[in-house]
Amino acid sequence: MRELPTGLVTWARMPGPSIVLDAVRQRARRGHATENGVLRVALTGDQRREVARLLGTPWDISGRPVRLQNLAAALAEHGLTIRMFVESLDGRPVVNERQVRADQRAIADTERAAAVAMLADVGVNPVDAETWLADPGLPRPGSGDLRLLTEQASQVWRRLPGPSQPRIRLAHLAATVRHNAHALDYREELGRAVSRLIAVTRQLPRPLNAGRDWRRAWAAAGVLCDTVSSRVLILNLPLHGPAPAAHWSAATPGEPLWLTLRSISGPWSISTGTNVFVCENPNVLEAAADELGPRCPPLICTDGIPSIAALDLIAALAANGCPIAVRADIDDAGFVVVEQVRSVAPAAKTWRFDAVTYASQLGLTRIALDNERGQLQQLREIYAQHRIPVHEEAVLDQLINDLAAAVPTDC
């Protein structure tokens, strides 16, 4: 960038010339010529007179718009083009944004085409590859991240077992291909990407979490997911059928029981209409076992944020027509617990997880309840005002009374 004459710099900072030069910059950014053409800008009388200091009085009194040829001729006397002047004034080049966007599109198209070609090399149909590339969870093409992810996904794809080969465990596959047993976990971008590519090629639902759709996708490719790490705590859940969970629950009435995802993955059933309560803390379930034993109605404990085992179990119970009543600590994490349970059991009702319960614990006597907004929304609002947690243990006596009242009369 060259040094500009002081007089030109002073002229450029005036309101009228500033408007003219901004219009030049806009033309340059759009890829239009800067040395010829007409600028149609709105200038006041004073602003025209300021511009005329460079273009001359005849232009001022003519009332005509700014012709870039005239401006170029005036700047040429100083050895400058209009573009050189603007760029020297700003201290940086004017970028042709249209060309930049075109270049970015070309780079993105090249990266996308390379991704399709890589997947085709490992046997993925180009149509399926294009569908996968449209997944919003993938990196946008153009940065190189999509190419890298596709390379890694292709490496995994090559190692998937064929139809006649033995199945392989997900952690084993990850350790073999990426030297990291957790590289294909759901929390990892590569794990999500490959599972969704499998889902596309097998016409399965897109996995949204590490739940049933996730396991179903990997199973379709001959890969087994871990089903023993995820677990859920239950009490008196009357399951029937050959699944281990059904045998264990029938054999231990009145006793808290941990079920793994594996134990509830087999065939089981439950009587339609069985009311099921869901809490967050093991203390609640253990107290219910102590106080009510085998008489306690079915109770599930998420033990904090629900595991995949908990969500799968609750989803299956809801699908079998079981009414679900859910609660948790009234705090930020508790709202997440209830939201996740209701995401798999949309018809679930809340259980003493409401503004009245919260206000009572805090000794608040003046609360306005509005049935139109719903209990959960009102609870959110009153909790946001006070930000004082109310843990389940604080209302334990009420919860036990609720469970006792729900015991069938013939028990």
ChimeraX attribute file (.defattr): number of C-alpha atoms within 10 A of each C-alpha:
attribute: neighborCount
match mode: 1-to-1
recipient: residues
	/A:1	12
	/A:2	11
	/A:3	10
	/A:4	13
	/A:5	9
	/A:6	9
	/A:7	8
	/A:8	14
	/A:9	14
	/A:10	10
	/A:11	16
	/A:12	21
	/A:13	13
	/A:14	13
	/A:15	16
	/A:16	22
	/A:17	22
	/A:18	16
	/A:19	18
	/A:20	22
	/A:21	18
	/A:22	13
	/A:23	16
	/A:24	23
	/A:25	21
	/A:26	16
	/A:27	16
	/A:28	18
	/A:29	17
	/A:30	15
	/A:31	15
	/A:32	15
	/A:33	13
	/A:34	21
	/A:35	17
	/A:36	14
	/A:37	13
	/A:38	15
	/A:39	16
	/A:40	12
	/A:41	13
	/A:42	12
	/A:43	17
	/A:44	11
	/A:45	11
	/A:46	11
	/A:47	18
	/A:48	23
	/A:49	19
	/A:50	21
	/A:51	25
	/A:52	18
	/A:53	13
	/A:54	17
	/A:55	20
	/A:56	14
	/A:57	13
	/A:58	10
	/A:59	19
	/A:60	19
	/A:61	11
	/A:62	8
	/A:63	10
	/A:64	11
	/A:65	15
	/A:66	20
	/A:67	16
	/A:68	19
	/A:69	15
	/A:70	18
	/A:71	19
	/A:72	20
	/A:73	16
	/A:74	17
	/A:75	18
	/A:76	13
	/A:77	9
	/A:78	12
	/A:79	11
	/A:80	17
	/A:81	18
	/A:82	22
	/A:83	19
	/A:84	17
	/A:85	24
	/A:86	19
	/A:87	17
	/A:88	18
	/A:89	18
	/A:90	11
	/A:91	12
	/A:92	11
	/A:93	13
	/A:94	18
	/A:95	15
	/A:96	17
	/A:97	14
	/A:98	14
	/A:99	13
	/A:100	14
	/A:101	11
	/A:102	12
	/A:103	13
	/A:104	15
	/A:105	14
	/A:106	13
	/A:107	16
	/A:108	18
	/A:109	14
	/A:110	15
	/A:111	21
	/A:112	22
	/A:113	16
	/A:114	16
	/A:115	24
	/A:116	22
	/A:117	17
	/A:118	20
	/A:119	22
	/A:120	16
	/A:121	13
	/A:122	15
	/A:123	12
	/A:124	18
	/A:125	15
	/A:126	17
	/A:127	13
	/A:128	19
	/A:129	21
	/A:130	16
	/A:131	13
	/A:132	21
	/A:133	21
	/A:134	11
	/A:135	14
	/A:136	8
	/A:137	12
	/A:138	17
	/A:139	17
	/A:140	17
	/A:141	20
	/A:142	18
	/A:143	13
	/A:144	14
	/A:145	14
	/A:146	20
	/A:147	22
	/A:148	14
	/A:149	18
	/A:150	23
	/A:151	16
	/A:152	16
	/A:153	22
	/A:154	20
	/A:155	16
	/A:156	20
	/A:157	19
	/A:158	14
	/A:159	14
	/A:160	17
	/A:161	15
	/A:162	11
	/A:163	10
	/A:164	7
	/A:165	9
	/A:166	9
	/A:167	15
	/A:168	18
	/A:169	14
	/A:170	24
	/A:171	19
	/A:172	17
	/A:173	22
	/A:174	20
	/A:175	14
	/A:176	13
	/A:177	18
	/A:178	15
	/A:179	12
	/A:180	13
	/A:181	15
	/A:182	17
	/A:183	19
	/A:184	25
	/A:185	17
	/A:186	19
	/A:187	12
	/A:188	11
	/A:189	15
	/A:190	20
	/A:191	21
	/A:192	22
	/A:193	23
	/A:194	23
	/A:195	26
	/A:196	25
	/A:197	25
	/A:198	26
	/A:199	23
	/A:200	19
	/A:201	18
	/A:202	13
	/A:203	12
	/A:204	16
	/A:205	15
	/A:206	17
	/A:207	21
	/A:208	12
	/A:209	13
	/A:210	17
	/A:211	15
	/A:212	16
	/A:213	18
	/A:214	23
	/A:215	19
	/A:216	20
	/A:217	26
	/A:218	21
	/A:219	18
	/A:220	16
	/A:221	20
	/A:222	20
	/A:223	20
	/A:224	19
	/A:225	18
	/A:226	12
	/A:227	16
	/A:228	12
	/A:229	11
	/A:230	15
	/A:231	23
	/A:232	22
	/A:233	20
	/A:234	24
	/A:235	26
	/A:236	24
	/A:237	25
	/A:238	17
	/A:239	21
	/A:240	17
	/A:241	13
	/A:242	13
	/A:243	17
	/A:244	20
	/A:245	26
	/A:246	22
	/A:247	16
	/A:248	16
	/A:249	22
	/A:250	15
	/A:251	11
	/A:252	14
	/A:253	18
	/A:254	24
	/A:255	18
	/A:256	23
	/A:257	18
	/A:258	17
	/A:259	22
	/A:260	20
	/A:261	23
	/A:262	18
	/A:263	19
	/A:264	23
	/A:265	16
	/A:266	13
	/A:267	14
	/A:268	16
	/A:269	15
	/A:270	17
	/A:271	13
	/A:272	13
	/A:273	13
	/A:274	18
	/A:275	18
	/A:276	20
	/A:277	23
	/A:278	25
	/A:279	25
	/A:280	25
	/A:281	21
	/A:282	17
	/A:283	15
	/A:284	22
	/A:285	25
	/A:286	18
	/A:287	16
	/A:288	27
	/A:289	21
	/A:290	14
	/A:291	16
	/A:292	17
	/A:293	17
	/A:294	18
	/A:295	18
	/A:296	25
	/A:297	25
	/A:298	20
	/A:299	24
	/A:300	29
	/A:301	26
	/A:302	23
	/A:303	19
	/A:304	16
	/A:305	19
	/A:306	21
	/A:307	19
	/A:308	21
	/A:309	26
	/A:310	26
	/A:311	24
	/A:312	20
	/A:313	20
	/A:314	23
	/A:315	19
	/A:316	18
	/A:317	24
	/A:318	22
	/A:319	13
	/A:320	15
	/A:321	14
	/A:322	21
	/A:323	19
	/A:324	26
	/A:325	22
	/A:326	25
	/A:327	24
	/A:328	27
	/A:329	22
	/A:330	24
	/A:331	17
	/A:332	13
	/A:333	14
	/A:334	22
	/A:335	19
	/A:336	15
	/A:337	23
	/A:338	26
	/A:339	15
	/A:340	16
	/A:341	26
	/A:342	20
	/A:343	13
	/A:344	18
	/A:345	22
	/A:346	13
	/A:347	14
	/A:348	21
	/A:349	18
	/A:350	18
	/A:351	17
	/A:352	20
	/A:353	23
	/A:354	20
	/A:355	23
	/A:356	19
	/A:357	16
	/A:358	21
	/A:359	18
	/A:360	10
	/A:361	14
	/A:362	13
	/A:363	9
	/A:364	10
	/A:365	9
	/A:366	7
	/A:367	11
	/A:368	10
	/A:369	13
	/A:370	10
	/A:371	8
	/A:372	8
	/A:373	9
	/A:374	12
	/A:375	19
	/A:376	16
	/A:377	14
	/A:378	20
	/A:379	21
	/A:380	17
	/A:381	13
	/A:382	18
	/A:383	20
	/A:384	12
	/A:385	9
	/A:386	10
	/A:387	13
	/A:388	13
	/A:389	15
	/A:390	20
	/A:391	17
	/A:392	22
	/A:393	14
	/A:394	11
	/A:395	16
	/A:396	15
	/A:397	14
	/A:398	13
	/A:399	21
	/A:400	19
	/A:401	13
	/A:402	14
	/A:403	19
	/A:404	16
	/A:405	12
	/A:406	15
	/A:407	15
	/A:408	10
	/A:409	6
	/A:410	4
	/A:411	7
